[in-house]
Amino acid sequence: MKTIALILSLALLALPAMAGDHPASGDHPAAADHAMDTASGWFDLANCQFCKNLLDDPGLLEHMTWETHKIEHGMMYVSTCDPDYTESYDKANKAMEKLGNDMMPGKVNPMQVKMCGSCSAFGQLMMAGVKTENIDGEAADVMIITSDDPAMVAKLHEYADRNNKEMAEMMASAGHGHDHPGH
């Protein structure tokens, strides 16, 4: 989990599967049972070329948690995955990593890669030079994203706020009373 591709998609790694009476998103088979997007397009798992990999195992998302937190010099993500879904989690990460790696040298034209708002915005932050640190643990994966530039810290805080706001809206529209799974 140490490549730019994974960083681009980590914002969405643990969106829960939300079954029920919501319209299907995109044309991915797993999307038929899930509300996989927000009205703004900030989250759009079925149509984002990075995030759609998270739908390959229909049970993966409902067996993960995700949190975004602002910290003094930026933000951090904390994600967990039930041990039974680690293989699916790793497979999704590798597919996203491959896409990112193919984009970097121009093998895949980044202008032709459809991304959700969250992945696109995070990619822009990465290109602006934020620092990342990954801690891949047994119980959780943590990514710390920081900057020494106060203007960039403000942008990271705005990004974290937007992720939390959009997640809360998506969860509320799906009938969940919490802003991330597992809590």
N, C-alpha and C positions, 0 to 999 in steps of 0.2 A: 504494500500500500504506500509506496514512496514515490510515485510518479505524478506528473502533472495531470494525467488523465484521471487518476483516482481522486486527486484533489478537486478537479472540476465536478466530479459527481458525488463527492462525499456529502454534500448538502442534502442529498436525497437518499442516502444509503438505507435509511431505516424508516421510510414512510410505511405506515401499516397498510395492510390490505384492508379495504373497507367494502365489505359486501353489502348488498342491499339494493335499494331502489334508485340508484344513481345511474345516469346514462353512461354507456361505455365510452372510453376514450381510445382514439386511434384504432389500429387494426391488429394489435397484438392480442393473441388469444386470452391471456390472463386479464386483460383490461376489461373484458366483458363483465366481470364480477366486482369491479372496483371503481371508486371515484378516484381517478388518478391525476387530477389536475385542479388548478384554481382558475377562476374566471379570468384573471389577469394573464394567465400563461406563465406565471412565475414557476409553478410546478406543473410539469406535463410529462409524466413518466412514459406514457405510451408513445409519444411522438418525439421525444428527445432521443437522439441517437446514442447518447451516453446512458441515460437512465433506463431506456427500454430493456437493457440487459438485466435489470433487477426483476423483471417480470417473467424471466424464463422459467423460474421455479415458482409456481403460483403460491406456495406457502412461505416463501422467503420473507416477504415484507412483514407479515403478521408475526414473525418470530424474531423481530429485531426491535431495537429502541434507538432513538436519536434525540440528542439534545444539542442546542446551540447556546453558548454563553458568551457574553461580552467579558473581556478581561482588560486590565489596565492598558495594555499596549496592542489590543486587537480583539481577537475572539478565539473560541475553541469549539470543536465538535467532539462529542462523546457518543460512540455507537457501540451497541452490543448485538450479538447474534447468538441464538440458542445453538449449542454444540451440534445438534442434529442437522443444522442448516449451514454449517461452516463451509462445506464443499460448494454449495450453491453460491454462497457469499463470495468465496474466492474466485469461482468461475465468472461471476458478474464483474468483479473487480478486474480480472485479467482481460476480459473483453473490452472494458472501458479503457484500460491501460493501453491496449493495442491500438484502439482508435486514436487516443491522444498521441501515442508514439508515431503513428502514421501521419498525423497532422503536422507535427513539429518540423519534419524535413520537407513537407509539401507533397508527400506521397498521396495524401488525401487533402483536398482543398478545404481549408477551414471555413471558407465562405459558403461552401455547399453542405456543411454539416448542420443539420437542424438541431438546435439546442433549446431547452427551456430557458426561461429568464434567469433562473438561479444559476444554472451551469454557465450561461453566457456571462453574467455579471461576475461570477467567481473567476472565470477565465481572464476577464479584464483586470481584476485585482492581481491575479498572478502575473500577468504581463507587466503590470505597473511595479512589480518588484517586491511584493510582500514576502516575508520570511515564513517558512513552514517548518514545523518539527512534528514528526510522527512517533507515537508510542504505540506499538502493536503489542497489546497485552493479552493474557489468557482470558480475563474477564471482560475487557473492553478495549476498543481502539480509540485513541485520542489524537486529534490533530490540533496543534496550536498554530495560529496564523497571526503574525505580529508585524509591526513596523515601528521604526524610530521617528518617523515623520508624523506629527500630530494631525495633519490633513488626511493622511492615509489611515491613521487609526480611526478618525471620524468616519471614513468611508467603510471601514471594516465593521464599525459599530452599526452604521446604517444598514449594511448588508445583513448582519445578525438580526437586527430588529425586523427587517423585512421578511427574512426566513421565518422567524417566530410568528409574525402577524399572519403571513400566508398559511402557515401550517395550522394555526388556530382556526382560521376561516375554513380550511379544508376539513379539518376534524369536526368542526361544528356542523358543516353542511352534510357530513356523513353520519351525524348523530352521536359523535363522541364528545364527551365533555372535557377532554384533556388536550393539551397541545402537542403531545408526543406519546407514542405507544409505551405501555409498560408502567404508566403512572396514573 
